[in-house]
Amino acid sequence: MAALDLHIDKISKRYDVTDVLRGVSLRVAPGEFVTLLGPSGCGKSTLLRIIAGLERADRGHVRAGGRGLDTVAPKDRDLAFVFQSYALYPHLSVYENIAAPLVMRELTSLERLPVIGARMPGAIQRKRSIEERVRQTSALLKLDALLDRRPAALSGGQRQRVALGRAMVRKPKIFLMDEPLANLDAALRIHTRGEIARLHKEMGTTTLFVTHDQAEAAALSDRVAVMFGGEIRQVAAPAALYRDPIDLDVARFLAQPFLNELAVTAPIGGGLMIGNSRLIIRDALGYREPGTLAFRPEHASLVSADQPGALPVQVARIEYSGTDAYVFADAEVGAQFVVRIAAERAHSMRGGETLGLSIDSEKAWFFPSSGSRQRRDRSRAA
């Protein structure tokens, strides 16, 4: 079955006096995996529910494969919705949960009855077809050995695979996934997102995925749409987002756990004065207004205090994270910076030690006060 494109055109939604969505537009190409990424309350799930037909937009339109969906009932949209809460039937087995959408669509109310249904013309053949599709789907998800169990006897990861199976068994043209990994522990989340990536590669179904986890978005997506306050702020491939955020909000959200920021005066020829040090930042070339210098912990290094061009800093504390360490260093300009270094090197440092902070001038960003940053990779990030 050929994948369909999904076209979201200027969708707006208001609850009471709150604008939840503000003219959101997005195009998902056939077979593409796109993630809606943003903080809680930014409108991601509401947009997904509007696409599924579970809520109505105040303005705007949704189309799939050129077909308008605004007036189409949810059951007729040929979309599959995977919920964060799994939404499994607790009294049904794994087999019955996966088969449920096919049973409801393809069997009449009489054909669903255990005794009478078996005697009705065509019912046996349709039930065999349903069984074959359920077993094919369960094999793909490695659920074969669990078909007789009920949800209460399953782990969180197994329940999520059952929820995926129930969505997949209908072979929908578009998948909508609303934070499906949010209830899993860290290790299981990584494993399950690998399963989702594998399934998408095998099936090629157009997918719109919602999460607030940057690692999930980067691992799964062809493109990521970053949302704030009911608006899509930037859409790009994960690598382009990392390299070239459009504004400070996007940079902050994608730089977890830390982003270094410092208010600076208007640059001259790309030069920024930080205390007594003048740094040439490529991203600041062409600007003549004050703004914010920002850089990630991995885009700076700690060097000798007397190295030319380095900003004097004093080690305040160190946080270890596996093979890496985050060094928090106080600068004379009244700011604290965070630098990521190898944990082995951090062992030789001590609190109060004076070092030099060297910022990678090619990777640091300058965000002007007006907010209209000129992205370097605009052609590749669109």
Contacts in CASP RR format, 6 or more apart in sequence:
PFRMAT RR
TARGET T0000
AUTHOR 0000-0000-0000
METHOD contacts of the structure
MODEL  1
MAALDLHIDKISKRYDVTDVLRGVSLRVAPGEFVTLLGPSGCGKSTLLRI
IAGLERADRGHVRAGGRGLDTVAPKDRDLAFVFQSYALYPHLSVYENIAA
PLVMRELTSLERLPVIGARMPGAIQRKRSIEERVRQTSALLKLDALLDRR
PAALSGGQRQRVALGRAMVRKPKIFLMDEPLANLDAALRIHTRGEIARLH
KEMGTTTLFVTHDQAEAAALSDRVAVMFGGEIRQVAAPAALYRDPIDLDV
ARFLAQPFLNELAVTAPIGGGLMIGNSRLIIRDALGYREPGTLAFRPEHA
SLVSADQPGALPVQVARIEYSGTDAYVFADAEVGAQFVVRIAAERAHSMR
GGETLGLSIDSEKAWFFPSSGSRQRRDRSRAA
1 171 0 8 1.000
1 173 0 8 1.000
2 30 0 8 1.000
2 173 0 8 1.000
3 30 0 8 1.000
3 31 0 8 1.000
3 173 0 8 1.000
3 174 0 8 1.000
3 204 0 8 1.000
3 205 0 8 1.000
3 206 0 8 1.000
4 30 0 8 1.000
4 64 0 8 1.000
4 65 0 8 1.000
4 66 0 8 1.000
4 173 0 8 1.000
4 174 0 8 1.000
4 206 0 8 1.000
5 27 0 8 1.000
5 28 0 8 1.000
5 29 0 8 1.000
5 30 0 8 1.000
5 64 0 8 1.000
5 65 0 8 1.000
5 66 0 8 1.000
5 206 0 8 1.000
6 26 0 8 1.000
6 27 0 8 1.000
6 28 0 8 1.000
6 51 0 8 1.000
6 62 0 8 1.000
6 63 0 8 1.000
6 64 0 8 1.000
6 65 0 8 1.000
6 174 0 8 1.000
6 206 0 8 1.000
6 208 0 8 1.000
7 26 0 8 1.000
7 27 0 8 1.000
7 28 0 8 1.000
7 61 0 8 1.000
7 62 0 8 1.000
7 63 0 8 1.000
7 64 0 8 1.000
7 65 0 8 1.000
7 66 0 8 1.000
8 24 0 8 1.000
8 25 0 8 1.000
8 26 0 8 1.000
8 27 0 8 1.000
8 28 0 8 1.000
8 47 0 8 1.000
8 51 0 8 1.000
8 62 0 8 1.000
9 25 0 8 1.000
9 60 0 8 1.000
9 61 0 8 1.000
9 62 0 8 1.000
9 63 0 8 1.000
10 23 0 8 1.000
10 24 0 8 1.000
10 25 0 8 1.000
10 59 0 8 1.000
10 60 0 8 1.000
10 61 0 8 1.000
11 21 0 8 1.000
11 23 0 8 1.000
11 24 0 8 1.000
11 25 0 8 1.000
11 47 0 8 1.000
11 50 0 8 1.000
11 57 0 8 1.000
11 59 0 8 1.000
11 60 0 8 1.000
11 61 0 8 1.000
11 62 0 8 1.000
12 19 0 8 1.000
12 21 0 8 1.000
12 22 0 8 1.000
12 23 0 8 1.000
12 24 0 8 1.000
12 57 0 8 1.000
12 58 0 8 1.000
12 59 0 8 1.000
12 60 0 8 1.000
13 19 0 8 1.000
13 20 0 8 1.000
13 21 0 8 1.000
13 46 0 8 1.000
13 50 0 8 1.000
13 55 0 8 1.000
13 57 0 8 1.000
13 58 0 8 1.000
14 20 0 8 1.000
14 58 0 8 1.000
19 230 0 8 1.000
20 41 0 8 1.000
20 43 0 8 1.000
20 46 0 8 1.000
20 230 0 8 1.000
21 43 0 8 1.000
21 46 0 8 1.000
21 47 0 8 1.000
21 50 0 8 1.000
21 57 0 8 1.000
21 230 0 8 1.000
22 229 0 8 1.000
22 230 0 8 1.000
22 231 0 8 1.000
23 59 0 8 1.000
23 60 0 8 1.000
23 231 0 8 1.000
24 47 0 8 1.000
24 227 0 8 1.000
24 230 0 8 1.000
24 231 0 8 1.000
24 232 0 8 1.000
25 232 0 8 1.000
26 34 0 8 1.000
26 225 0 8 1.000
26 232 0 8 1.000
26 235 0 8 1.000
28 34 0 8 1.000
28 206 0 8 1.000
28 207 0 8 1.000
28 208 0 8 1.000
29 206 0 8 1.000
30 206 0 8 1.000
31 204 0 8 1.000
31 205 0 8 1.000
31 206 0 8 1.000
31 207 0 8 1.000
32 206 0 8 1.000
32 207 0 8 1.000
32 222 0 8 1.000
32 223 0 8 1.000
33 200 0 8 1.000
33 207 0 8 1.000
33 209 0 8 1.000
33 220 0 8 1.000
33 221 0 8 1.000
33 222 0 8 1.000
34 207 0 8 1.000
34 208 0 8 1.000
34 209 0 8 1.000
34 221 0 8 1.000
34 222 0 8 1.000
34 223 0 8 1.000
34 224 0 8 1.000
34 225 0 8 1.000
35 208 0 8 1.000
35 209 0 8 1.000
35 210 0 8 1.000
35 211 0 8 1.000
35 216 0 8 1.000
35 217 0 8 1.000
35 220 0 8 1.000
35 221 0 8 1.000
35 223 0 8 1.000
35 224 0 8 1.000
35 225 0 8 1.000
36 44 0 8 1.000
36 47 0 8 1.000
36 48 0 8 1.000
36 208 0 8 1.000
36 209 0 8 1.000
36 210 0 8 1.000
36 211 0 8 1.000
36 225 0 8 1.000
36 227 0 8 1.000
37 44 0 8 1.000
37 211 0 8 1.000
37 212 0 8 1.000
37 214 0 8 1.000
37 217 0 8 1.000
37 224 0 8 1.000
37 225 0 8 1.000
37 226 0 8 1.000
37 227 0 8 1.000
37 253 0 8 1.000
38 44 0 8 1.000
38 211 0 8 1.000
38 212 0 8 1.000
38 226 0 8 1.000
38 227 0 8 1.000
38 228 0 8 1.000
38 253 0 8 1.000
39 212 0 8 1.000
39 228 0 8 1.000
39 253 0 8 1.000
40 212 0 8 1.000
41 229 0 8 1.000
42 227 0 8 1.000
42 228 0 8 1.000
42 229 0 8 1.000
42 230 0 8 1.000
43 227 0 8 1.000
43 229 0 8 1.000
43 230 0 8 1.000
44 178 0 8 1.000
44 210 0 8 1.000
44 212 0 8 1.000
44 227 0 8 1.000
45 178 0 8 1.000
45 179 0 8 1.000
45 210 0 8 1.000
46 55 0 8 1.000
48 81 0 8 1.000
48 176 0 8 1.000
48 178 0 8 1.000
48 208 0 8 1.000
48 210 0 8 1.000
49 55 0 8 1.000
50 56 0 8 1.000
50 57 0 8 1.000
50 62 0 8 1.000
51 62 0 8 1.000
51 69 0 8 1.000
51 79 0 8 1.000
51 176 0 8 1.000
51 208 0 8 1.000
52 74 0 8 1.000
52 77 0 8 1.000
52 79 0 8 1.000
52 81 0 8 1.000
52 176 0 8 1.000
53 69 0 8 1.000
53 72 0 8 1.000
53 73 0 8 1.000
53 74 0 8 1.000
53 77 0 8 1.000
54 74 0 8 1.000
54 81 0 8 1.000
57 70 0 8 1.000
60 70 0 8 1.000
61 68 0 8 1.000
61 70 0 8 1.000
62 68 0 8 1.000
62 69 0 8 1.000
62 70 0 8 1.000
63 69 0 8 1.000
64 77 0 8 1.000
64 78 0 8 1.000
64 79 0 8 1.000
64 173 0 8 1.000
64 174 0 8 1.000
69 77 0 8 1.000
78 172 0 8 1.000
78 173 0 8 1.000
78 174 0 8 1.000
79 172 0 8 1.000
79 173 0 8 1.000
79 174 0 8 1.000
79 175 0 8 1.000
79 176 0 8 1.000
80 167 0 8 1.000
80 168 0 8 1.000
80 170 0 8 1.000
80 172 0 8 1.000
80 174 0 8 1.000
80 175 0 8 1.000
80 176 0 8 1.000
81 167 0 8 1.000
81 176 0 8 1.000
81 177 0 8 1.000
81 178 0 8 1.000
82 163 0 8 1.000
82 164 0 8 1.000
82 167 0 8 1.000
82 175 0 8 1.000
82 176 0 8 1.000
82 177 0 8 1.000
82 178 0 8 1.000
82 180 0 8 1.000
83 163 0 8 1.000
83 178 0 8 1.000
83 180 0 8 1.000
84 178 0 8 1.000
84 179 0 8 1.000
84 180 0 8 1.000
84 182 0 8 1.000
84 183 0 8 1.000
85 183 0 8 1.000
86 151 0 8 1.000
86 156 0 8 1.000
86 159 0 8 1.000
86 160 0 8 1.000
86 162 0 8 1.000
86 163 0 8 1.000
86 183 0 8 1.000
87 163 0 8 1.000
88 97 0 8 1.000
88 151 0 8 1.000
88 159 0 8 1.000
88 162 0 8 1.000
88 163 0 8 1.000
88 166 0 8 1.000
89 96 0 8 1.000
89 97 0 8 1.000
89 100 0 8 1.000
89 151 0 8 1.000
90 150 0 8 1.000
90 151 0 8 1.000
90 152 0 8 1.000
91 150 0 8 1.000
92 100 0 8 1.000
92 150 0 8 1.000
93 147 0 8 1.000
93 148 0 8 1.000
93 149 0 8 1.000
93 150 0 8 1.000
94 138 0 8 1.000
94 143 0 8 1.000
94 146 0 8 1.000
94 147 0 8 1.000
94 148 0 8 1.000
94 149 0 8 1.000
94 150 0 8 1.000
94 151 0 8 1.000
94 154 0 8 1.000
94 162 0 8 1.000
95 134 0 8 1.000
95 138 0 8 1.000
95 147 0 8 1.000
95 148 0 8 1.000
97 151 0 8 1.000
97 162 0 8 1.000
97 166 0 8 1.000
98 134 0 8 1.000
98 137 0 8 1.000
98 138 0 8 1.000
98 143 0 8 1.000
98 162 0 8 1.000
98 165 0 8 1.000
98 166 0 8 1.000
98 169 0 8 1.000
99 130 0 8 1.000
99 131 0 8 1.000
99 134 0 8 1.000
99 169 0 8 1.000
100 166 0 8 1.000
101 166 0 8 1.000
101 169 0 8 1.000
101 170 0 8 1.000
102 130 0 8 1.000
102 133 0 8 1.000
102 134 0 8 1.000
102 169 0 8 1.000
102 170 0 8 1.000
103 112 0 8 1.000
103 130 0 8 1.000
105 170 0 8 1.000
106 126 0 8 1.000
106 129 0 8 1.000
106 130 0 8 1.000
107 123 0 8 1.000
107 126 0 8 1.000
107 127 0 8 1.000
107 130 0 8 1.000
108 120 0 8 1.000
110 116 0 8 1.000
110 117 0 8 1.000
110 120 0 8 1.000
111 117 0 8 1.000
111 120 0 8 1.000
111 123 0 8 1.000
111 126 0 8 1.000
117 123 0 8 1.000
118 124 0 8 1.000
133 169 0 8 1.000
134 147 0 8 1.000
134 169 0 8 1.000
135 144 0 8 1.000
137 165 0 8 1.000
137 168 0 8 1.000
137 169 0 8 1.000
138 144 0 8 1.000
138 146 0 8 1.000
138 147 0 8 1.000
138 165 0 8 1.000
140 168 0 8 1.000
140 199 0 8 1.000
140 202 0 8 1.000
141 161 0 8 1.000
141 162 0 8 1.000
141 164 0 8 1.000
141 165 0 8 1.000
141 168 0 8 1.000
141 195 0 8 1.000
141 199 0 8 1.000
142 161 0 8 1.000
143 158 0 8 1.000
143 161 0 8 1.000
143 162 0 8 1.000
143 165 0 8 1.000
146 154 0 8 1.000
146 158 0 8 1.000
146 162 0 8 1.000
151 159 0 8 1.000
151 162 0 8 1.000
154 162 0 8 1.000
155 188 0 8 1.000
156 183 0 8 1.000
156 184 0 8 1.000
156 188 0 8 1.000
157 184 0 8 1.000
157 188 0 8 1.000
157 192 0 8 1.000
160 180 0 8 1.000
160 181 0 8 1.000
160 183 0 8 1.000
160 184 0 8 1.000
160 192 0 8 1.000
161 192 0 8 1.000
161 195 0 8 1.000
163 180 0 8 1.000
164 180 0 8 1.000
164 195 0 8 1.000
164 196 0 8 1.000
164 199 0 8 1.000
167 175 0 8 1.000
168 199 0 8 1.000
168 203 0 8 1.000
172 205 0 8 1.000
173 205 0 8 1.000
173 206 0 8 1.000
174 205 0 8 1.000
174 206 0 8 1.000
174 207 0 8 1.000
174 208 0 8 1.000
175 205 0 8 1.000
175 206 0 8 1.000
175 207 0 8 1.000
175 208 0 8 1.000
175 209 0 8 1.000
176 207 0 8 1.000
176 208 0 8 1.000
177 196 0 8 1.000
177 207 0 8 1.000
177 208 0 8 1.000
177 209 0 8 1.000
177 210 0 8 1.000
178 210 0 8 1.000
179 210 0 8 1.000
179 211 0 8 1.000
179 212 0 8 1.000
180 192 0 8 1.000
180 196 0 8 1.000
180 209 0 8 1.000
181 189 0 8 1.000
181 192 0 8 1.000
181 193 0 8 1.000
181 196 0 8 1.000
181 211 0 8 1.000
181 213 0 8 1.000
181 216 0 8 1.000
182 211 0 8 1.000
184 192 0 8 1.000
189 213 0 8 1.000
189 216 0 8 1.000
193 216 0 8 1.000
193 219 0 8 1.000
193 220 0 8 1.000
194 219 0 8 1.000
194 220 0 8 1.000
196 220 0 8 1.000
197 219 0 8 1.000
197 220 0 8 1.000
200 207 0 8 1.000
200 220 0 8 1.000
209 216 0 8 1.000
209 217 0 8 1.000
209 220 0 8 1.000
209 221 0 8 1.000
211 217 0 8 1.000
214 253 0 8 1.000
214 254 0 8 1.000
214 256 0 8 1.000
217 224 0 8 1.000
217 238 0 8 1.000
218 224 0 8 1.000
218 238 0 8 1.000
218 242 0 8 1.000
221 237 0 8 1.000
221 238 0 8 1.000
222 237 0 8 1.000
223 235 0 8 1.000
223 236 0 8 1.000
223 237 0 8 1.000
223 238 0 8 1.000
224 235 0 8 1.000
224 236 0 8 1.000
224 237 0 8 1.000
224 238 0 8 1.000
224 241 0 8 1.000
225 232 0 8 1.000
225 234 0 8 1.000
225 235 0 8 1.000
226 232 0 8 1.000
226 233 0 8 1.000
226 234 0 8 1.000
226 235 0 8 1.000
226 241 0 8 1.000
226 250 0 8 1.000
226 253 0 8 1.000
226 254 0 8 1.000
227 233 0 8 1.000
228 249 0 8 1.000
228 250 0 8 1.000
228 253 0 8 1.000
233 246 0 8 1.000
233 247 0 8 1.000
233 249 0 8 1.000
233 250 0 8 1.000
234 241 0 8 1.000
234 245 0 8 1.000
234 246 0 8 1.000
234 247 0 8 1.000
234 250 0 8 1.000
234 381 0 8 1.000
235 382 0 8 1.000
236 244 0 8 1.000
236 380 0 8 1.000
236 381 0 8 1.000
236 382 0 8 1.000
237 380 0 8 1.000
237 381 0 8 1.000
240 377 0 8 1.000
240 380 0 8 1.000
240 381 0 8 1.000
241 250 0 8 1.000
241 254 0 8 1.000
241 381 0 8 1.000
242 254 0 8 1.000
243 376 0 8 1.000
243 377 0 8 1.000
243 381 0 8 1.000
244 375 0 8 1.000
244 376 0 8 1.000
244 377 0 8 1.000
244 378 0 8 1.000
244 381 0 8 1.000
245 251 0 8 1.000
245 254 0 8 1.000
245 365 0 8 1.000
246 373 0 8 1.000
246 375 0 8 1.000
247 367 0 8 1.000
247 371 0 8 1.000
247 373 0 8 1.000
248 261 0 8 1.000
248 292 0 8 1.000
248 294 0 8 1.000
248 367 0 8 1.000
248 371 0 8 1.000
251 259 0 8 1.000
251 294 0 8 1.000
251 365 0 8 1.000
251 367 0 8 1.000
252 259 0 8 1.000
255 294 0 8 1.000
255 296 0 8 1.000
257 326 0 8 1.000
258 296 0 8 1.000
258 297 0 8 1.000
258 326 0 8 1.000
258 338 0 8 1.000
259 294 0 8 1.000
259 295 0 8 1.000
259 296 0 8 1.000
260 294 0 8 1.000
260 295 0 8 1.000
260 296 0 8 1.000
260 297 0 8 1.000
260 300 0 8 1.000
260 337 0 8 1.000
260 338 0 8 1.000
261 292 0 8 1.000
261 293 0 8 1.000
261 294 0 8 1.000
261 335 0 8 1.000
262 274 0 8 1.000
262 292 0 8 1.000
262 293 0 8 1.000
262 294 0 8 1.000
262 333 0 8 1.000
262 335 0 8 1.000
263 290 0 8 1.000
263 291 0 8 1.000
263 292 0 8 1.000
264 272 0 8 1.000
264 273 0 8 1.000
264 274 0 8 1.000
264 290 0 8 1.000
264 291 0 8 1.000
264 292 0 8 1.000
264 293 0 8 1.000
264 366 0 8 1.000
265 272 0 8 1.000
265 273 0 8 1.000
265 290 0 8 1.000
266 287 0 8 1.000
266 288 0 8 1.000
266 289 0 8 1.000
266 290 0 8 1.000
266 291 0 8 1.000
267 281 0 8 1.000
267 284 0 8 1.000
267 285 0 8 1.000
267 286 0 8 1.000
267 287 0 8 1.000
267 288 0 8 1.000
267 366 0 8 1.000
269 280 0 8 1.000
269 284 0 8 1.000
269 285 0 8 1.000
269 286 0 8 1.000
270 280 0 8 1.000
270 281 0 8 1.000
270 282 0 8 1.000
270 284 0 8 1.000
270 285 0 8 1.000
270 286 0 8 1.000
270 287 0 8 1.000
270 366 0 8 1.000
271 278 0 8 1.000
271 279 0 8 1.000
271 280 0 8 1.000
271 281 0 8 1.000
271 284 0 8 1.000
272 278 0 8 1.000
272 279 0 8 1.000
272 280 0 8 1.000
272 281 0 8 1.000
272 284 0 8 1.000
272 293 0 8 1.000
272 366 0 8 1.000
274 293 0 8 1.000
274 311 0 8 1.000
274 331 0 8 1.000
274 333 0 8 1.000
275 311 0 8 1.000
275 332 0 8 1.000
275 333 0 8 1.000
277 309 0 8 1.000
277 310 0 8 1.000
277 311 0 8 1.000
278 309 0 8 1.000
279 293 0 8 1.000
279 309 0 8 1.000
279 311 0 8 1.000
279 359 0 8 1.000
279 361 0 8 1.000
280 361 0 8 1.000
281 293 0 8 1.000
281 359 0 8 1.000
281 361 0 8 1.000
281 364 0 8 1.000
281 366 0 8 1.000
282 361 0 8 1.000
282 362 0 8 1.000
283 364 0 8 1.000
283 365 0 8 1.000
283 366 0 8 1.000
283 373 0 8 1.000
283 376 0 8 1.000
284 293 0 8 1.000
284 366 0 8 1.000
287 366 0 8 1.000
287 368 0 8 1.000
289 368 0 8 1.000
289 369 0 8 1.000
289 370 0 8 1.000
290 368 0 8 1.000
290 369 0 8 1.000
291 366 0 8 1.000
291 367 0 8 1.000
291 368 0 8 1.000
291 369 0 8 1.000
292 366 0 8 1.000
292 367 0 8 1.000
292 369 0 8 1.000
293 364 0 8 1.000
293 365 0 8 1.000
293 366 0 8 1.000
294 364 0 8 1.000
294 365 0 8 1.000
294 366 0 8 1.000
294 367 0 8 1.000
295 359 0 8 1.000
295 360 0 8 1.000
295 363 0 8 1.000
295 364 0 8 1.000
295 365 0 8 1.000
296 340 0 8 1.000
296 363 0 8 1.000
297 326 0 8 1.000
297 338 0 8 1.000
297 339 0 8 1.000
297 340 0 8 1.000
298 340 0 8 1.000
299 359 0 8 1.000
299 360 0 8 1.000
299 363 0 8 1.000
299 364 0 8 1.000
300 337 0 8 1.000
300 339 0 8 1.000
300 357 0 8 1.000
300 358 0 8 1.000
300 359 0 8 1.000
300 360 0 8 1.000
301 339 0 8 1.000
301 341 0 8 1.000
301 357 0 8 1.000
301 358 0 8 1.000
301 360 0 8 1.000
302 313 0 8 1.000
302 327 0 8 1.000
302 329 0 8 1.000
302 339 0 8 1.000
302 341 0 8 1.000
302 349 0 8 1.000
302 355 0 8 1.000
302 356 0 8 1.000
302 357 0 8 1.000
302 358 0 8 1.000
303 310 0 8 1.000
303 355 0 8 1.000
303 356 0 8 1.000
303 357 0 8 1.000
303 358 0 8 1.000
304 310 0 8 1.000
304 355 0 8 1.000
304 356 0 8 1.000
305 312 0 8 1.000
305 354 0 8 1.000
305 355 0 8 1.000
305 356 0 8 1.000
307 356 0 8 1.000
307 358 0 8 1.000
309 358 0 8 1.000
310 356 0 8 1.000
310 357 0 8 1.000
310 358 0 8 1.000
311 331 0 8 1.000
311 333 0 8 1.000
311 356 0 8 1.000
311 357 0 8 1.000
311 358 0 8 1.000
311 359 0 8 1.000
312 331 0 8 1.000
312 332 0 8 1.000
312 354 0 8 1.000
312 355 0 8 1.000
312 356 0 8 1.000
312 357 0 8 1.000
313 329 0 8 1.000
313 330 0 8 1.000
313 331 0 8 1.000
313 337 0 8 1.000
313 354 0 8 1.000
313 355 0 8 1.000
313 356 0 8 1.000
313 357 0 8 1.000
314 329 0 8 1.000
314 330 0 8 1.000
314 331 0 8 1.000
314 351 0 8 1.000
314 352 0 8 1.000
314 353 0 8 1.000
314 354 0 8 1.000
314 355 0 8 1.000
315 327 0 8 1.000
315 328 0 8 1.000
315 329 0 8 1.000
315 349 0 8 1.000
315 350 0 8 1.000
315 351 0 8 1.000
315 352 0 8 1.000
315 353 0 8 1.000
315 354 0 8 1.000
315 355 0 8 1.000
316 328 0 8 1.000
316 329 0 8 1.000
316 330 0 8 1.000
316 336 0 8 1.000
316 351 0 8 1.000
316 352 0 8 1.000
317 328 0 8 1.000
317 351 0 8 1.000
318 325 0 8 1.000
318 326 0 8 1.000
318 327 0 8 1.000
318 328 0 8 1.000
318 346 0 8 1.000
318 349 0 8 1.000
318 351 0 8 1.000
319 325 0 8 1.000
319 326 0 8 1.000
319 328 0 8 1.000
320 343 0 8 1.000
320 346 0 8 1.000
321 343 0 8 1.000
322 343 0 8 1.000
323 342 0 8 1.000
323 343 0 8 1.000
324 340 0 8 1.000
324 341 0 8 1.000
324 342 0 8 1.000
324 343 0 8 1.000
325 340 0 8 1.000
325 341 0 8 1.000
325 342 0 8 1.000
325 343 0 8 1.000
325 345 0 8 1.000
325 346 0 8 1.000
326 338 0 8 1.000
326 339 0 8 1.000
326 340 0 8 1.000
327 338 0 8 1.000
327 339 0 8 1.000
327 340 0 8 1.000
327 341 0 8 1.000
327 346 0 8 1.000
327 349 0 8 1.000
328 336 0 8 1.000
328 337 0 8 1.000
328 338 0 8 1.000
329 336 0 8 1.000
329 337 0 8 1.000
329 338 0 8 1.000
329 339 0 8 1.000
329 355 0 8 1.000
329 357 0 8 1.000
330 336 0 8 1.000
331 337 0 8 1.000
331 357 0 8 1.000
337 357 0 8 1.000
339 357 0 8 1.000
349 355 0 8 1.000
365 373 0 8 1.000
366 373 0 8 1.000
367 373 0 8 1.000
375 381 0 8 1.000
END
